[in-house]
Amino acid sequence: MLALVSAVSVFFSEQDINNKAAKEIINVVIIFFIFHPFIYFLSLIFIQSNNFYNMKKVKNYNDIKNYI
């Protein structure tokens, strides 16, 4: 995916583009790839906190064993 993005950006940088839409699309894609790990880690943290919340609702040990 990153190779595809770099190929597209190289292709557009070799063209003489005055097209603002194409530049905006490239910028959005590059920004997405920069922030993608942060989004991934935030979603992991959210999933973990949700799991802990569900574990608090569990009362006895057998339910915890079944949950795991």
N, C-alpha and C positions, 0 to 999 in steps of 0.2 A: 504494500500500500504506500509506504514511504517512497519507494522507487517510482511508483506511478506519479505521485505528487511532484517529485523532483523532476521527472521527465516532462510533465505538463508545464511546470514553472520554467524549465529551460526552453521548452518550445515557445512559450509566450514571450520569454525575454529575448529570444532571437528575432521574433516578429517585431515590427515597429507598430506597437498597438497604441492607439489613442482611445481604445474602448475601455471606458471606466468600469463597465460591468465585469469584464474579464479580470481586470486588476482586483476588483473587490472580491470576486470569487476566489482568486489565488490567495489574497490576504486572509480571507475567512478560513480557508483550508489550512494555511500555515499556522494560524492562531489556534485552530482546533488541534493540530498535531502537537503544538507546544503545551497546551493545557490538558491534553488527554490523560496523562498519568495522574494529574491532580484530581480530575473527575473520577478516575478509577479508584484512587485511594479514598476519596470521600464516600463513594458508594460502598466500599468495603467497610469503612468505619460505621456507616449507617446500618449495614446488614448485621455487623457484630453487635451493635447496641440493641438492635431489634431482637437478636437471639438472646441476649442477656435479659431483656425485658420479658421474653417468653419463658425463660428459665425461672425467673422469679415467681411466675404464676404457678409453676409446678410445685407440688407439695411433697410427695414422697419419692424415695430413691428409685423405685421401679419405673416410675414415669420418666425420671431423668435417664435411666438406662435405655428405655424405649426411644426417648427423644434423640439420644446420641446414636 
